[in-house]
Amino acid sequence: MEFKDNEPIYLQIAAYVSEQILLGKWTADDKVPSVRELAVALQVNPNTVMRTYEQLQNQEVIYNKRGIGFFVAPDAVKKVKALKKERFLQQDLPEFFRNLFLLDINLDEIQQRYEAYIAQNLESETR
């Protein structure tokens, strides 16, 4: 995993875990990799992964079975989507709108490109 300099590593790992859940690779009540396993896989300090897991546990995305490990919460997909949606609306969307304004891109062009993107991705999923 390539880490960006402008965001704490534990948040980037949280985004990675969240993506695995949204993609259905880790489903409700599945055991997630142990702190050590994920630390080795991502080549980070285990304390960093532990911090990630604590945050995700506080957000009720994962839960801990003492002595067994961490597991995906039953409603993790719903929680992750809500958290990511709020972050997008609060942080990413204002920057996106600013770029639209600065680059003089109208919403019709965005709509066309969005529809083309959906058509292309739906087409590739059905193959």
NUBAPA-559513 format. One record per atom (N, C-alpha, C): z, y, x; atom name. Coordinates in Angstrom, 3 decimals, always signed. Atoms other than C-alpha are relative to their C-alpha. Layout:
% residues N
ATOM          Z          Y          X   site
ATOM          Z          Y          X     CA
...
% end
This chain:
% residues 127
ATOM          Z          Y          X   site
ATOM     +0.000     -1.179     +0.854      N
ATOM     +0.000     +0.000     +0.000     CA
ATOM     +0.000     +1.232     +0.892      C
ATOM     +0.073     -1.265     -0.742      N
ATOM     -0.978     +3.423     +1.319     CA
ATOM     +0.894     +1.023     -0.704      C
ATOM     -0.922     -0.970     +0.584      N
ATOM     +1.779     +5.984     +0.758     CA
ATOM     -0.481     +1.416     +0.267      C
ATOM     +0.357     -1.415     -0.128      N
ATOM     +1.136     +9.681     +0.158     CA
ATOM     +1.188     +0.755     +0.576      C
ATOM     -1.052     -0.796     -0.629      N
ATOM     +3.089    +12.282     +2.095     CA
ATOM     +0.702     +0.946     -0.972      C
ATOM     -0.521     -1.039     +0.884      N
ATOM     +3.654    +14.593     -0.874     CA
ATOM     +0.920     -0.515     -1.107      C
ATOM     -0.862     +0.568     +1.030      N
ATOM     +5.805    +12.215     -2.979     CA
ATOM     +0.918     -1.036     +0.643      C
ATOM     -0.909     +0.989     -0.582      N
ATOM     +8.912    +10.154     -2.157     CA
ATOM     -0.528     -1.434     -0.170      C
ATOM     +0.515     +1.371     +0.011      N
ATOM     +8.092     +6.533     -1.337     CA
ATOM     +0.561     -0.790     -1.170      C
ATOM     -0.575     +0.788     +1.086      N
ATOM    +10.517     +5.143     -3.898     CA
ATOM     -0.676     +0.308     -1.335      C
ATOM     +0.726     -0.343     +1.226      N
ATOM     +8.653     +7.025     -6.655     CA
ATOM     -1.390     -0.629     -0.013      C
ATOM     +1.305     +0.654     -0.090      N
ATOM     +5.328     +5.664     -5.419     CA
ATOM     +0.133     -1.499     -0.272      C
ATOM     -0.237     +1.419     +0.277      N
ATOM     +6.787     +2.156     -5.505     CA
ATOM     +0.283     -0.189     -1.491      C
ATOM     -0.262     +0.063     +1.448      N
ATOM     +8.064     +2.825     -9.039     CA
ATOM     -1.312     +0.074     -0.777      C
ATOM     +1.311     -0.101     +0.648      N
ATOM     +4.520     +3.833    -10.006     CA
ATOM     -0.756     -1.316     +0.154      C
ATOM     +0.644     +1.293     -0.246      N
ATOM     +3.231     +0.585     -8.449     CA
ATOM     +0.564     -1.069     -0.952      C
ATOM     -0.643     +0.971     +0.891      N
ATOM     +5.751     -1.529    -10.398     CA
ATOM     -0.424     +0.270     -1.439      C
ATOM     +0.403     -0.380     +1.358      N
ATOM     +4.926     +0.388    -13.588     CA
ATOM     -1.439     -0.407     -0.278      C
ATOM     +1.408     +0.371     +0.163      N
ATOM     +1.222     -0.221    -13.048     CA
ATOM     -0.146     -1.514     -0.192      C
ATOM     +0.046     +1.458     +0.155      N
ATOM     +1.817     -3.969    -12.644     CA
ATOM     +0.385     -0.391     -1.428      C
ATOM     -0.445     +0.263     +1.371      N
ATOM     +3.607     -3.909    -16.004     CA
ATOM     -1.085     +0.405     -0.990      C
ATOM     +1.046     -0.464     +0.920      N
ATOM     +0.896     -1.855    -17.736     CA
ATOM     -1.239     -0.883     +0.060      C
ATOM     +1.164     +0.876     -0.150      N
ATOM     -1.816     -4.154    -16.354     CA
ATOM     +0.257     -1.417     -0.523      C
ATOM     -0.339     +1.315     +0.527      N
ATOM     +0.024     -7.152    -17.783     CA
ATOM     +0.208     -1.061     +1.076      C
ATOM     -0.249     +0.960     -1.085      N
ATOM     +0.558     -8.748    -14.370     CA
ATOM     +1.460     -0.441     -0.006      C
ATOM     -1.416     +0.313     +0.159      N
ATOM     +4.319     -8.606    -14.937     CA
ATOM     +0.329     +0.277     -1.459      C
ATOM     -0.224     -0.153     +1.442      N
ATOM     +5.196     -9.198    -18.598     CA
ATOM     +1.488     -0.059     -0.335      C
ATOM     -1.380     -0.041     +0.475      N
ATOM     +8.377     -8.945    -20.662     CA
ATOM     +0.759     -1.254     +0.426      C
ATOM     -0.929     +1.039     -0.446      N
ATOM    +11.241    -11.012    -19.249     CA
ATOM     -0.472     -0.785     +1.224      C
ATOM     +0.402     +0.595     -1.277      N
ATOM     +9.245    -11.968    -16.124     CA
ATOM     +0.939     +0.507     +1.092      C
ATOM     -0.780     -0.416     -1.163      N
ATOM    +11.244    -11.907    -12.911     CA
ATOM     -0.917     +0.797     +0.913      C
ATOM     +0.779     -0.802     -0.944      N
ATOM    +10.013     -9.151    -10.623     CA
ATOM     +0.356     -0.459     +1.415      C
ATOM     -0.319     +0.416     -1.372      N
ATOM     +9.856     -9.730     -6.865     CA
ATOM     +1.383     +0.515     +0.412      C
ATOM     -1.311     -0.430     -0.489      N
ATOM    +13.219     -9.565     -5.161     CA
ATOM     -0.172     +1.261     +0.842      C
ATOM     +0.028     -1.206     -0.824      N
ATOM    +14.135     -6.431     -3.251     CA
ATOM     -0.609     -0.320     +1.363      C
ATOM     +0.517     +0.369     -1.324      N
ATOM    +13.441     -8.206     +0.034     CA
ATOM     -1.481     -0.363     -0.048      C
ATOM     +1.409     +0.399     +0.116      N
ATOM    +10.154     -9.740     -1.145     CA
ATOM     -0.911     +1.220     -0.110      C
ATOM     +0.840     -1.187     +0.184      N
ATOM     +8.776     -6.402     -2.310     CA
ATOM     +0.028     +0.887     +1.237      C
ATOM     -0.101     -0.805     -1.224      N
ATOM    +10.064     -4.609     +0.792     CA
ATOM     -0.922     -0.550     +1.082      C
ATOM     +0.878     +0.628     -1.005      N
ATOM     +8.240     -7.096     +3.033     CA
ATOM     -1.459     +0.208     -0.386      C
ATOM     +1.390     -0.134     +0.459      N
ATOM     +5.074     -6.978     +0.908     CA
ATOM     -0.522     +1.414     +0.192      C
ATOM     +0.431     -1.398     -0.097      N
ATOM     +4.978     -3.168     +0.961     CA
ATOM     +0.324     +0.625     +1.349      C
ATOM     -0.382     -0.458     -1.344      N
ATOM     +6.339     -2.844     +4.515     CA
ATOM     +0.865     +1.254     -0.054      C
ATOM     -0.957     -1.097     +0.106      N
ATOM     +9.224     -0.577     +3.542     CA
ATOM     +1.413     -0.553     +0.177      C
ATOM     -1.399     +0.365     -0.116      N
ATOM    +12.978     -0.610     +3.974     CA
ATOM     +0.497     -0.556     -1.341      C
ATOM     -0.536     +0.535     +1.255      N
ATOM    +14.783     -2.789     +1.381     CA
ATOM     +0.818     +1.023     -0.802      C
ATOM     -0.764     -1.036     +0.702      N
ATOM    +17.020     +0.195     +0.561     CA
ATOM     -0.909     +0.873     -0.868      C
ATOM     +0.970     -0.786     +0.767      N
ATOM    +13.921     +2.064     -0.618     CA
ATOM     -0.370     -0.734     -1.278      C
ATOM     +0.327     +0.798     +1.187      N
ATOM    +12.980     -0.774     -2.981     CA
ATOM     +1.201     -0.037     -0.938      C
ATOM     -1.205     +0.014     +0.846      N
ATOM    +16.581     -0.950     -4.206     CA
ATOM     +0.120     +1.308     -0.773      C
ATOM     -0.045     -1.301     +0.682      N
ATOM    +16.459     +2.757     -5.004     CA
ATOM     -1.026     +0.038     -1.140      C
ATOM     +1.031     +0.092     +1.030      N
ATOM    +13.222     +2.143     -6.934     CA
ATOM     +0.503     -0.816     -1.176      C
ATOM     -0.470     +0.883     +1.062      N
ATOM    +14.739     -0.730     -8.896     CA
ATOM     +1.142     +0.638     -0.789      C
ATOM     -1.090     -0.696     +0.705      N
ATOM    +17.859     +1.330     -9.700     CA
ATOM     -0.556     +1.047     -0.955      C
ATOM     +0.600     -1.006     +0.869      N
ATOM    +15.692     +4.121    -11.071     CA
ATOM     -0.665     -0.659     -1.207      C
ATOM     +0.679     +0.685     +1.101      N
ATOM    +13.580     +1.727    -13.140     CA
ATOM     +1.001     -0.645     -0.956      C
ATOM     -1.050     +0.553     +0.856      N
ATOM    +16.758     +0.082    -14.421     CA
ATOM     +0.620     +1.116     -0.855      C
ATOM     -0.533     -1.145     +0.757      N
ATOM    +18.145     +3.499    -15.439     CA
ATOM     -0.961     +0.451     -1.096      C
ATOM     +1.017     -0.372     +0.996      N
ATOM    +14.873     +4.138    -17.291     CA
ATOM     -0.251     -1.138     -0.994      C
ATOM     +0.084     +1.168     +0.876      N
ATOM    +15.265     +0.725    -18.990     CA
ATOM     -1.371     -0.675     +0.028      C
ATOM     +1.284     +0.667     -0.201      N
ATOM    +11.950     -0.542    -17.604     CA
ATOM     +0.249     -1.425     +0.504      C
ATOM     -0.409     +1.322     -0.466      N
ATOM    +13.647     -3.451    -15.819     CA
ATOM     +1.493     -0.149     -0.261      C
ATOM     -1.429     +0.244     +0.139      N
ATOM    +17.048     -5.078    -16.172     CA
ATOM     +0.425     -1.030     +1.033      C
ATOM     -0.543     +0.855     -1.042      N
ATOM    +19.319     -6.983    -13.810     CA
ATOM     +0.816     -1.123     -0.619      C
ATOM     -0.863     +1.141     +0.321      N
ATOM    +20.700    -10.460    -14.321     CA
ATOM     +0.776     -0.266     +1.278      C
ATOM     -0.828     +0.075     -1.205      N
ATOM    +23.568    -10.473    -11.865     CA
ATOM     -0.120     -1.371     +0.669      C
ATOM     +0.115     +1.219     -0.775      N
ATOM    +23.020    -13.029     -9.126     CA
ATOM     -1.363     -0.683     -0.113      C
ATOM     +1.314     +0.627     +0.199      N
ATOM    +19.508    -13.890    -10.370     CA
ATOM     -1.124     +0.926     +0.434      C
ATOM     +1.022     -0.967     -0.390      N
ATOM    +17.460    -10.716     -9.920     CA
ATOM     -0.351     +0.950     -1.129      C
ATOM     +0.475     -0.987     +0.972      N
ATOM    +15.552     -8.078    -11.807     CA
ATOM     -1.129     -0.596     -0.828      C
ATOM     +0.985     +0.504     +0.946      N
ATOM    +13.379     -8.745    -14.844     CA
ATOM     -0.618     +1.163     -0.762      C
ATOM     +0.694     -1.009     +0.800      N
ATOM    +10.846     -6.773    -16.892     CA
ATOM     +0.668     +0.066     -1.372      C
ATOM     -0.643     -0.197     +1.305      N
ATOM    +12.495     -5.311    -19.987     CA
ATOM     -0.981     -0.356     -1.123      C
ATOM     +0.875     +0.384     +1.117      N
ATOM    +11.160     -6.528    -23.366     CA
ATOM     -0.942     +1.116     -0.465      C
ATOM     +0.840     -1.121     +0.442      N
ATOM     +9.851     -3.055    -24.259     CA
ATOM     -0.442     +0.871     +1.167      C
ATOM     +0.358     -0.748     -1.215      N
ATOM     +8.870     -2.063    -20.707     CA
ATOM     -1.321     +0.737     -0.132      C
ATOM     +1.305     -0.652     +0.140      N
ATOM     +5.242     -1.290    -21.605     CA
ATOM     +0.160     +1.305     -0.769      C
ATOM     -0.238     -1.192     +0.816      N
ATOM     +6.376     +1.155    -24.279     CA
ATOM     +0.738     +1.073     +0.800      C
ATOM     -0.780     -0.950     -0.808      N
ATOM     +8.909     +2.779    -21.917     CA
ATOM     -0.860     +0.627     +1.095      C
ATOM     +0.840     -0.500     -1.091      N
ATOM     +6.442     +3.062    -19.029     CA
ATOM     -1.038     +0.980     -0.545      C
ATOM     +1.000     -0.900     +0.587      N
ATOM     +3.754     +4.576    -21.260     CA
ATOM     +0.626     +1.330     -0.385      C
ATOM     -0.667     -1.240     +0.404      N
ATOM     +6.221     +7.115    -22.652     CA
ATOM     +0.334     +0.863     +1.215      C
ATOM     -0.345     -0.745     -1.217      N
ATOM     +7.423     +8.101    -19.172     CA
ATOM     -1.237     +0.579     +0.674      C
ATOM     +1.228     -0.463     -0.646      N
ATOM     +3.902     +8.319    -17.715     CA
ATOM     -0.694     +1.078     -0.836      C
ATOM     +0.613     -0.990     +0.883      N
ATOM     +2.625    +10.227    -20.749     CA
ATOM     +0.714     +1.345     +0.138      C
ATOM     -0.764     -1.246     -0.127      N
ATOM     +5.423    +12.791    -20.488     CA
ATOM     -0.280     +0.676     +1.336      C
ATOM     +0.300     -0.575     -1.315      N
ATOM     +4.818    +13.245    -16.767     CA
ATOM     -1.404     +0.607     +0.025      C
ATOM     +1.374     -0.499     +0.036      N
ATOM     +1.065    +13.625    -17.339     CA
ATOM     -0.073     +1.311     -0.764      C
ATOM     +0.065     -1.207     +0.825      N
ATOM     +1.535    +16.185    -20.105     CA
ATOM     +0.722     +1.182     +0.637      C
ATOM     -0.790     -1.077     -0.588      N
ATOM     +4.148    +18.191    -18.189     CA
ATOM     -0.518     +0.451     +1.368      C
ATOM     +0.357     -0.333     -1.375      N
ATOM     +2.747    +18.040    -14.641     CA
ATOM     -1.497     -0.006     +0.260      C
ATOM     +1.413     +0.159     -0.355      N
ATOM     -0.823    +16.811    -14.404     CA
ATOM     -0.941     +0.811     -0.883      C
ATOM     +0.905     -0.686     +0.925      N
ATOM     -2.402    +18.335    -17.496     CA
ATOM     -0.111     +1.504     +0.268      C
ATOM     +0.149     -1.431     -0.321      N
ATOM     -1.561    +21.975    -16.666     CA
ATOM     -0.884     +0.243     +1.237      C
ATOM     +0.853     -0.137     -1.190      N
ATOM     -3.156    +21.512    -13.235     CA
ATOM     -1.451     -0.315     -0.337      C
ATOM     +1.338     +0.356     +0.456      N
ATOM     -6.162    +19.834    -14.854     CA
ATOM     -0.636     +1.179     -0.745      C
ATOM     +0.509     -1.148     +0.751      N
ATOM     -6.559    +22.760    -17.281     CA
ATOM     -0.320     +1.171     +0.930      C
ATOM     +0.242     -1.087     -0.965      N
ATOM     -6.274    +25.233    -14.405     CA
ATOM     -1.314     -0.232     +0.739      C
ATOM     +1.251     +0.317     -0.689      N
ATOM     -9.081    +23.443    -12.563     CA
ATOM     -1.202     +0.182     -0.924      C
ATOM     +1.092     -0.228     +0.959      N
ATOM    -11.244    +23.451    -15.695     CA
ATOM     -0.334     +1.481     -0.081      C
ATOM     +0.183     -1.446     +0.103      N
ATOM    -10.735    +27.188    -15.991     CA
ATOM     -0.634     +0.566     +1.271      C
ATOM     +0.488     -0.541     -1.271      N
ATOM    -11.303    +27.934    -12.295     CA
ATOM     -1.427     -0.430     +0.308      C
ATOM     +1.327     +0.525     -0.298      N
ATOM    -14.417    +25.770    -12.105     CA
ATOM     -0.990     +0.218     -1.138      C
ATOM     +0.847     -0.315     +1.161      N
ATOM    -15.788    +26.971    -15.445     CA
ATOM     -0.630     -1.264     -0.597      C
ATOM     +0.442     +1.246     +0.628      N
ATOM    -16.010    +23.466    -16.919     CA
ATOM     +0.438     +0.055     -1.459      C
ATOM     -0.357     -0.081     +1.414      N
ATOM    -16.158    +23.384    -20.700     CA
ATOM     +0.426     -1.368     -0.536      C
ATOM     -0.533     +1.227     +0.583      N
ATOM    -14.541    +20.813    -22.960     CA
ATOM     -1.095     -0.954     -0.476      C
ATOM     +1.107     +0.873     +0.391      N
ATOM    -17.921    +19.515    -24.171     CA
ATOM     -0.414     -0.905     +1.155      C
ATOM     +0.358     +0.803     -1.171      N
ATOM    -18.753    +18.372    -20.644     CA
ATOM     +1.061     -1.066     +0.265      C
ATOM     -1.091     +0.964     -0.178      N
ATOM    -15.352    +16.713    -20.347     CA
ATOM     -0.115     -1.111     -1.034      C
ATOM     +0.143     +0.983     +1.082      N
ATOM    -15.886    +14.984    -23.707     CA
ATOM     -1.126     -0.995     +0.313      C
ATOM     +1.131     +0.867     -0.326      N
ATOM    -19.287    +13.633    -22.624     CA
ATOM     +0.350     -0.966     +1.128      C
ATOM     -0.356     +0.841     -1.146      N
ATOM    -17.953    +12.349    -19.320     CA
ATOM     +1.076     -1.020     -0.375      C
ATOM     -1.041     +0.927     +0.460      N
ATOM    -14.929    +10.796    -21.010     CA
ATOM     -0.625     -1.135     -0.809      C
ATOM     +0.667     +1.024     +0.809      N
ATOM    -17.128     +8.969    -23.517     CA
ATOM     -0.816     -0.940     +0.883      C
ATOM     +0.760     +0.839     -0.929      N
ATOM    -19.373     +7.720    -20.689     CA
ATOM     +0.942     -0.912     +0.784      C
ATOM     -0.996     +0.788     -0.722      N
ATOM    -16.308     +6.539    -18.783     CA
ATOM     +0.511     -1.156     -0.861      C
ATOM     -0.489     +1.034     +0.918      N
ATOM    -14.977     +4.640    -21.804     CA
ATOM     -1.079     -1.055     -0.223      C
ATOM     +1.094     +0.942     +0.232      N
ATOM    -18.377     +3.073    -22.491     CA
ATOM     -0.205     -0.900     +1.222      C
ATOM     +0.210     +0.764     -1.222      N
ATOM    -18.763     +1.980    -18.874     CA
ATOM     +1.147     -0.988     +0.228      C
ATOM     -1.142     +0.885     -0.237      N
ATOM    -15.251     +0.541    -18.629     CA
ATOM     +0.137     -1.073     -1.077      C
ATOM     -0.029     +1.021     +1.060      N
ATOM    -15.397     -1.222    -22.000     CA
ATOM     -1.085     -1.030     +0.245      C
ATOM     +1.120     +0.884     -0.304      N
ATOM    -18.753     -2.666    -20.982     CA
ATOM     +0.381     -0.975     +1.121      C
ATOM     -0.362     +0.867     -1.116      N
ATOM    -17.330     -4.023    -17.719     CA
ATOM     +1.118     -0.969     -0.389      C
ATOM     -1.064     +0.898     +0.446      N
ATOM    -14.298     -5.530    -19.513     CA
ATOM     -0.520     -1.160     -0.819      C
ATOM     +0.520     +1.052     +0.864      N
ATOM    -16.462     -7.532    -21.909     CA
ATOM     -0.882     -0.993     +0.742      C
ATOM     +0.849     +0.917     -0.782      N
ATOM    -18.468     -9.173    -19.124     CA
ATOM     +0.760     -1.209     +0.439      C
% end
